[in-house]
Amino acid sequence: MKQKSSLILLILLFVTNLYSSNKMNDEEYDKFILGRSFFTIPWVEAPSATTARDGLGPLFNANTCIGCHPNLGRGTLYNTSNNASKSLIPKLSIKSNNTNLHKGILAHEGSIANPIYGGQIAISSINNVPYEAKVNIDFKKIKLLFDEEEHFIYKPKYSLINLNYGELHKDTNITYRLAPTLYGLGLISQVDENEILKNVDEYDVNHDGISGKANFVYSKITQKKELGRYTYKASVAFLKEQVANAAFNDMGLSSSIHQGENCTSFQKECNDAPKSKDALDITDERLDAITFYLENLPSYDPTKGKLYEKGIAVFSKASCTSCHIPSLKNKSGEEIYTFSDLLLHDMGEGLSDGRSEFMALESEFRTAPLWGFKTEKKEYRLLHDGRAKTFEEAILWHGGEANSAKESYIALNKKDKKLLLEFLKGL
């Protein structure tokens, strides 16, 4: 355990030295360090002598931000005990009944939370407060045949067990989300809005089979509709808002964006739990610092060697660039290699999670940026729920608008397939 903690600390120090001291003035560097501190050091339950870091819970999934994003990268599907890790978050919603109440909730929240358990399941809790549930992981093995060989993909059969507050509402939809990589988050906010919107073709006017769609979402910061950029369904406009959402939903930490406790009216022990001395667990200064820290993490531009040039040619040949556009321009006109158009696309019934978020429908997801893979030495877990262990599995799950790209991949010869997969690992 000590060796693991030391490794994480060394990585964080390396990132700090490489991306802070050379690019920031003293005031910015102090803000970066403050943000890193509140991102990595554990929070504790209230009341506590550690008043700067109390307020955890009463319901939560992790006591640190980095707990769900190990080494700042993608979450893991399993923990060291081979059970579901805290990085796998069950999201809950129910369908609208078209009342004015539900219409108002949808306009401001994007989805309607479960009345008993809220918007997501908390797998942990502070003393004397029952946690909400645990996650059980299972898969259905699906065989595919191509290249005269058997290939396998795995359909998740995730489920909730030990529901401590009774049965779920009968109309509850459950979707599972794996914590994404944190590298490059700051660059997403820098992409010029017109760069994103120029690729919108919601009704496929050009008849290429691709109908990119923007998700316009309500922002609690500006209190109006904004272009969504963050989350698997582009349902959050600003990184600061996403930080506040994660702090509240994953750790039970209040802020100016999310005040109060993350308890529903049905959770008496949660509502009766001791409260923090301060009205807000995370002040705006600290919330801004955490956001600044994430904005200044590295994104890793691709190394443009011989492998890159050959790989991008096959990537384009397989029609992957229709959605995974290699680069977008920032507000200064500079190229940012997102390998994403940051728009919503229909990914087909196989990936549909039954959940709508603002304008994003059940089978629509934001094109995932492709970056940071070469820095992650652990086993990959890809797609919104971590079902895919390899890039090939992820490609084979593509349907809907991306079905033609999947078929193009299958039609590649084995040499080009291998080249494409190595190219993706190098991004």
C-alpha positions as CSV (number, residue, x, y, z in Angstrom):
1,M,0.0,0.0,0.0
2,K,2.9,2.4,0.9
3,Q,4.6,1.6,-2.5
4,K,1.4,2.4,-4.4
5,S,0.8,5.7,-2.5
6,S,4.4,6.7,-3.2
7,L,4.0,5.9,-6.9
8,I,0.9,8.1,-7.1
9,L,2.7,10.9,-5.2
10,L,5.7,10.7,-7.6
11,I,3.4,10.9,-10.6
12,L,1.6,13.9,-9.2
13,L,4.8,15.6,-8.4
14,F,6.1,15.0,-11.9
15,V,2.9,16.4,-13.4
16,T,3.1,19.4,-11.1
17,N,6.8,20.2,-12.0
18,L,6.3,19.6,-15.7
19,Y,3.1,21.5,-16.3
20,S,3.2,24.1,-13.6
21,S,6.6,25.6,-12.9
22,N,7.3,26.2,-16.6
23,K,3.9,27.7,-17.5
24,M,2.5,29.4,-14.4
25,N,3.3,32.5,-12.4
26,D,3.5,32.2,-8.6
27,E,-0.2,32.9,-8.0
28,E,-1.3,30.4,-10.6
29,Y,1.1,27.8,-9.2
30,D,-0.2,28.2,-5.7
31,K,-3.8,27.8,-7.0
32,F,-2.7,24.6,-8.9
33,I,-1.2,23.2,-5.7
34,L,-4.3,24.1,-3.7
35,G,-6.5,22.4,-6.2
36,R,-4.3,19.3,-6.3
37,S,-4.5,19.1,-2.5
38,F,-8.2,19.1,-2.3
39,F,-8.3,16.6,-5.2
40,T,-6.0,14.1,-3.7
41,I,-6.2,14.3,0.1
42,P,-9.1,12.4,1.8
43,W,-12.2,14.1,3.1
44,V,-13.6,13.1,6.5
45,E,-17.1,13.1,8.0
46,A,-18.4,16.0,10.1
47,P,-18.0,17.1,12.8
48,S,-14.2,17.0,12.7
49,A,-11.2,19.0,13.9
50,T,-10.2,19.0,10.2
51,T,-12.8,21.6,9.3
52,A,-11.2,22.4,5.9
53,R,-11.9,18.8,4.7
54,D,-14.9,17.7,6.7
55,G,-18.4,17.2,5.3
56,L,-17.9,13.8,3.6
57,G,-21.2,12.0,3.0
58,P,-23.5,11.1,4.6
59,L,-23.8,9.0,1.5
60,F,-20.7,8.7,-0.8
61,N,-18.7,6.5,-3.2
62,A,-15.2,7.6,-2.5
63,N,-13.5,9.9,0.1
64,T,-11.1,11.4,-2.5
65,C,-11.5,12.5,-6.1
66,I,-8.6,10.5,-7.1
67,G,-10.2,7.4,-5.6
68,C,-12.4,7.1,-8.7
69,H,-9.7,8.3,-11.1
70,P,-6.5,6.3,-10.2
71,N,-3.4,8.0,-11.4
72,L,-5.7,10.6,-13.0
73,G,-6.7,8.1,-15.6
74,R,-9.7,6.0,-16.3
75,G,-11.5,4.2,-13.5
76,T,-11.0,0.5,-13.0
77,L,-13.9,-1.9,-13.2
78,Y,-12.8,-4.2,-10.4
79,N,-11.1,-3.4,-7.0
80,T,-8.3,-5.4,-5.5
81,S,-10.9,-7.8,-4.0
82,N,-12.3,-8.5,-7.5
83,N,-15.5,-6.7,-6.7
84,A,-17.0,-3.7,-8.4
85,S,-14.8,-0.7,-7.9
86,K,-15.9,2.7,-6.7
87,S,-15.2,4.0,-10.2
88,L,-18.3,2.3,-11.6
89,I,-21.2,4.5,-10.8
90,P,-24.9,3.4,-11.1
91,K,-27.0,6.3,-12.4
92,L,-30.8,6.2,-11.7
93,S,-33.6,7.9,-13.5
94,I,-37.3,7.5,-14.2
95,K,-39.3,8.4,-17.3
96,S,-41.3,11.6,-17.3
97,N,-45.0,11.5,-16.7
98,N,-45.3,14.7,-18.7
99,T,-46.6,16.7,-15.8
100,N,-45.5,20.3,-15.4
101,L,-43.4,19.2,-12.4
102,H,-41.5,16.7,-14.5
103,K,-41.1,19.1,-17.4
104,G,-39.6,21.6,-15.1
105,I,-37.1,19.1,-13.6
106,L,-36.1,17.9,-17.1
107,A,-35.5,21.5,-18.2
108,H,-33.1,22.1,-15.3
109,E,-31.6,18.7,-14.5
110,G,-31.8,16.8,-17.8
111,S,-33.3,13.7,-16.2
112,I,-35.6,12.8,-13.3
113,A,-34.0,11.2,-10.3
114,N,-35.4,8.1,-8.5
115,P,-37.6,9.4,-5.6
116,I,-36.1,7.0,-3.0
117,Y,-32.5,6.7,-4.0
118,G,-31.9,10.0,-5.9
119,G,-29.8,10.4,-9.1
120,Q,-27.2,7.7,-8.4
121,I,-26.4,4.9,-6.0
122,A,-23.9,5.5,-3.1
123,I,-22.0,2.4,-2.1
124,S,-20.6,3.8,1.1
125,S,-21.8,6.0,4.0
126,I,-20.7,7.5,7.3
127,N,-21.3,5.8,10.7
128,N,-25.0,4.8,11.4
129,V,-26.2,5.8,8.0
130,P,-27.0,2.8,5.7
131,Y,-25.3,2.8,2.4
132,E,-27.7,2.6,-0.6
133,A,-26.6,-0.5,-2.4
134,K,-23.7,-2.5,-3.8
135,V,-23.0,-3.4,-7.4
136,N,-22.6,-7.0,-8.8
137,I,-20.7,-7.5,-12.0
138,D,-21.5,-10.2,-14.5
139,F,-21.2,-10.5,-18.3
140,K,-22.9,-12.4,-21.2
141,K,-20.3,-13.7,-23.7
142,I,-21.2,-13.0,-27.3
143,K,-19.4,-14.7,-30.2
144,L,-18.6,-13.0,-33.5
145,L,-17.0,-14.6,-36.5
146,F,-14.7,-12.8,-38.9
147,D,-11.2,-13.3,-40.4
148,E,-12.1,-17.0,-40.2
149,E,-11.7,-16.7,-36.4
150,E,-13.9,-16.5,-33.3
151,H,-14.0,-13.1,-31.6
152,F,-15.8,-12.3,-28.4
153,I,-17.5,-9.2,-26.9
154,Y,-19.1,-9.1,-23.5
155,K,-22.5,-7.6,-22.6
156,P,-22.7,-6.3,-19.1
157,K,-25.2,-7.8,-16.7
158,Y,-24.5,-5.4,-13.9
159,S,-27.0,-5.4,-11.0
160,L,-27.7,-3.8,-7.7
161,I,-27.7,-5.9,-4.5
162,N,-28.3,-5.1,-0.8
163,L,-30.8,-2.2,-1.5
164,N,-31.0,-0.7,2.0
165,Y,-33.9,1.7,1.4
166,G,-36.4,-0.6,-0.2
167,E,-37.2,-1.5,-3.7
168,L,-36.6,0.8,-6.6
169,H,-39.4,2.8,-8.2
170,K,-41.1,0.5,-10.7
171,D,-40.1,2.8,-13.6
172,T,-36.5,3.1,-12.6
173,N,-33.8,3.0,-15.3
174,I,-30.3,2.1,-14.2
175,T,-27.2,2.9,-16.3
176,Y,-23.6,2.4,-15.2
177,R,-20.8,4.9,-15.9
178,L,-17.1,4.3,-15.5
179,A,-15.0,7.3,-14.4
180,P,-13.3,8.7,-17.5
181,T,-9.7,9.9,-17.8
182,L,-9.0,13.4,-16.5
183,Y,-6.2,14.2,-19.0
184,G,-7.3,16.8,-21.5
185,L,-10.3,18.1,-19.7
186,G,-9.0,21.6,-19.8
187,L,-8.6,21.4,-23.6
188,I,-12.2,20.6,-24.1
189,S,-13.2,23.9,-22.6
190,Q,-10.8,25.7,-24.9
191,V,-12.4,24.3,-28.1
192,D,-14.2,27.1,-30.0
193,E,-17.9,26.6,-29.9
194,N,-18.3,27.3,-33.6
195,E,-15.7,24.5,-34.3
196,I,-18.1,22.1,-32.6
197,L,-21.3,23.5,-34.1
198,K,-20.0,23.5,-37.7
199,N,-20.1,19.7,-37.7
200,V,-23.7,19.5,-36.6
201,D,-25.8,17.6,-39.1
202,E,-28.7,16.4,-36.9
203,Y,-30.9,15.4,-39.8
204,D,-28.1,14.0,-42.1
205,V,-28.7,16.6,-44.8
206,N,-25.5,15.5,-46.6
207,H,-26.6,11.8,-46.6
208,D,-23.4,10.4,-45.3
209,G,-25.1,8.4,-42.5
210,I,-23.6,10.6,-39.8
211,S,-25.9,13.1,-38.0
212,G,-23.9,14.8,-35.3
213,K,-26.0,16.6,-32.7
214,A,-25.2,19.2,-30.1
215,N,-26.6,18.9,-26.6
216,F,-27.7,22.2,-25.2
217,V,-28.0,21.9,-21.4
218,Y,-29.1,24.1,-18.5
219,S,-26.1,25.5,-16.5
220,K,-26.5,26.2,-12.8
221,I,-23.6,28.7,-13.2
222,T,-25.0,30.9,-15.9
223,Q,-28.6,29.9,-15.3
224,K,-29.3,29.5,-19.0
225,K,-28.8,27.0,-21.8
226,E,-25.2,26.3,-22.9
227,L,-23.5,23.9,-25.2
228,G,-22.8,20.6,-23.4
229,R,-19.2,19.4,-23.6
230,Y,-18.6,17.1,-20.6
231,T,-19.9,13.6,-19.5
232,Y,-20.6,10.6,-21.8
233,K,-23.8,12.4,-23.1
234,A,-22.3,16.0,-23.2
235,S,-24.8,16.9,-20.4
236,V,-22.6,19.5,-18.6
237,A,-21.4,22.7,-20.1
238,F,-18.5,23.8,-17.8
239,L,-15.7,21.9,-16.1
240,K,-16.3,23.7,-12.8
241,E,-19.9,22.5,-12.9
242,Q,-18.8,18.9,-13.5
243,V,-16.4,19.1,-10.6
244,A,-19.2,20.4,-8.3
245,N,-21.5,17.6,-9.6
246,A,-18.9,14.9,-8.8
247,A,-18.2,16.4,-5.4
248,F,-21.9,16.3,-4.5
249,N,-22.9,13.0,-6.0
250,D,-19.8,11.0,-5.4
251,M,-18.6,12.4,-2.0
252,G,-21.6,14.2,-0.6
253,L,-19.8,17.6,-0.6
254,S,-21.9,20.7,-0.9
255,S,-20.9,23.9,-2.8
256,S,-22.6,27.0,-4.1
257,I,-23.7,24.9,-7.1
258,H,-25.1,22.1,-5.0
259,Q,-26.2,23.1,-1.5
260,G,-27.6,20.9,1.3
261,E,-27.1,17.1,1.6
262,N,-27.4,14.4,-1.0
263,C,-30.2,12.6,0.8
264,T,-33.8,12.1,-0.4
265,S,-36.8,12.6,1.9
266,F,-37.1,8.8,2.3
267,Q,-33.6,8.5,3.9
268,K,-34.1,9.5,7.6
269,E,-30.7,8.5,8.9
270,C,-29.0,10.4,6.1
271,N,-31.0,13.6,6.9
272,D,-30.4,13.2,10.6
273,A,-26.6,12.7,10.3
274,P,-24.3,15.4,11.8
275,K,-23.8,18.4,9.6
276,S,-20.6,20.4,8.9
277,K,-20.1,23.6,10.8
278,D,-19.8,25.6,7.6
279,A,-22.7,26.0,5.2
280,L,-20.6,24.9,2.2
281,D,-18.1,22.0,2.3
282,I,-16.3,23.4,-0.7
283,T,-16.0,27.1,-1.0
284,D,-15.9,28.8,-4.4
285,E,-12.2,29.4,-3.9
286,R,-11.5,25.7,-3.5
287,L,-13.9,24.7,-6.2
288,D,-12.1,27.1,-8.6
289,A,-8.7,25.7,-7.5
290,I,-9.8,22.1,-8.2
291,T,-11.1,23.2,-11.6
292,F,-7.8,25.1,-12.3
293,Y,-5.8,22.0,-11.4
294,L,-7.8,19.8,-13.8
295,E,-7.6,22.4,-16.5
296,N,-3.8,22.3,-16.4
297,L,-3.3,18.6,-16.4
298,P,-1.4,17.3,-19.5
299,S,-3.3,16.1,-22.6
300,Y,-0.5,14.5,-24.5
301,D,-0.4,15.5,-28.2
302,P,0.2,12.5,-30.4
303,T,3.7,11.8,-31.5
304,K,3.6,12.2,-35.2
305,G,6.1,9.5,-36.3
306,K,5.8,6.8,-39.0
307,L,3.3,4.7,-36.9
308,Y,1.1,7.8,-36.5
309,E,1.0,8.5,-40.3
310,K,0.2,4.9,-41.2
311,G,-2.3,4.6,-38.4
312,I,-4.2,7.8,-39.2
313,A,-4.5,6.6,-42.8
314,V,-6.1,3.3,-41.7
315,F,-8.2,5.2,-39.1
316,S,-9.6,7.4,-42.0
317,K,-10.0,4.4,-44.3
318,A,-12.2,2.8,-41.7
319,S,-14.4,5.9,-41.6
320,C,-13.5,6.5,-37.9
321,T,-12.7,10.1,-38.6
322,S,-16.3,10.8,-39.5
323,C,-17.0,11.2,-35.7
324,H,-13.5,11.0,-34.2
325,I,-12.3,14.1,-36.0
326,P,-8.5,14.3,-35.4
327,S,-8.4,17.9,-34.3
328,L,-10.5,20.9,-33.5
329,K,-9.4,24.5,-33.2
330,N,-9.3,26.4,-29.9
331,K,-10.4,30.1,-29.6
332,S,-6.9,31.1,-30.7
333,G,-7.0,29.1,-33.9
334,E,-4.6,26.4,-32.6
335,E,-5.2,22.7,-33.3
336,I,-6.3,20.5,-30.4
337,Y,-6.0,16.8,-31.1
338,T,-9.3,15.6,-29.5
339,F,-10.0,12.8,-32.0
340,S,-13.7,13.7,-31.3
341,D,-16.2,16.1,-32.7
342,L,-17.7,16.5,-29.1
343,L,-21.2,15.9,-30.6
344,L,-23.8,13.3,-29.9
345,H,-24.3,10.3,-32.1
346,D,-26.7,7.4,-32.2
347,M,-24.6,4.4,-31.2
348,G,-27.3,1.8,-31.7
349,E,-29.4,-0.5,-29.5
350,G,-26.5,-2.5,-28.3
351,L,-25.0,0.5,-26.4
352,S,-28.3,2.2,-25.5
353,D,-28.5,2.8,-21.8
354,G,-32.1,3.7,-21.6
355,R,-31.3,7.2,-20.2
356,S,-31.9,10.6,-21.8
357,E,-30.0,13.7,-20.6
358,F,-31.3,17.0,-21.8
359,M,-31.3,16.6,-25.7
360,A,-29.3,13.3,-25.6
361,L,-31.6,10.4,-26.3
362,E,-31.2,6.8,-24.9
363,S,-28.8,5.6,-27.6
364,E,-26.9,8.8,-28.1
365,F,-23.5,9.4,-26.7
366,R,-20.8,12.1,-27.1
367,T,-17.9,11.0,-29.3
368,A,-15.3,9.9,-26.8
369,P,-12.0,11.9,-27.1
370,L,-9.1,9.5,-27.8
371,W,-6.2,10.5,-25.8
372,G,-4.1,9.5,-22.8
373,F,-4.0,5.8,-23.6
374,K,-0.2,5.6,-23.8
375,T,0.2,6.9,-20.3
376,E,-2.1,4.2,-18.8
377,K,-0.3,0.9,-18.1
378,K,-3.2,-0.9,-16.5
379,E,-5.8,-3.0,-18.4
380,Y,-8.1,-0.8,-20.5
381,R,-11.8,-0.5,-19.7
382,L,-13.5,1.4,-22.5
383,L,-17.0,2.7,-23.4
384,H,-19.4,4.4,-21.0
385,D,-19.8,1.4,-18.7
386,G,-16.4,-0.2,-19.0
387,R,-17.6,-3.3,-20.8
388,A,-14.8,-3.4,-23.4
389,K,-11.3,-4.6,-22.4
390,T,-9.7,-3.9,-25.7
391,F,-10.0,-1.3,-28.5
392,E,-11.3,-4.1,-30.8
393,E,-14.1,-4.9,-28.4
394,A,-15.0,-1.2,-28.2
395,I,-15.1,-1.0,-32.0
396,L,-17.3,-4.1,-32.3
397,W,-19.9,-2.6,-30.0
398,H,-20.4,0.4,-32.3
399,G,-23.8,0.4,-34.0
400,G,-26.3,3.0,-35.2
401,E,-24.5,5.7,-37.1
402,A,-21.1,4.0,-36.4
403,N,-22.2,0.6,-37.8
404,S,-20.6,1.3,-41.2
405,A,-17.3,2.2,-39.4
406,K,-17.5,-1.1,-37.5
407,E,-18.1,-3.0,-40.8
408,S,-15.2,-1.2,-42.4
409,Y,-13.0,-2.3,-39.5
410,I,-14.1,-5.9,-39.9
411,A,-13.3,-5.7,-43.6
412,L,-9.7,-4.6,-43.0
413,N,-6.9,-7.1,-43.5
414,K,-5.2,-8.4,-40.3
415,K,-2.2,-6.2,-40.9
416,D,-4.2,-3.0,-41.1
417,K,-6.3,-4.1,-38.0
418,K,-3.2,-4.5,-36.0
419,L,-1.8,-1.2,-37.2
420,L,-5.0,0.6,-36.3
421,L,-5.1,-0.9,-32.8
422,E,-1.5,0.0,-32.1
423,F,-2.2,3.5,-33.4
424,L,-5.0,3.9,-30.9
425,K,-2.8,2.7,-28.0
426,G,-0.3,5.4,-28.9
427,L,-2.7,8.3,-28.5
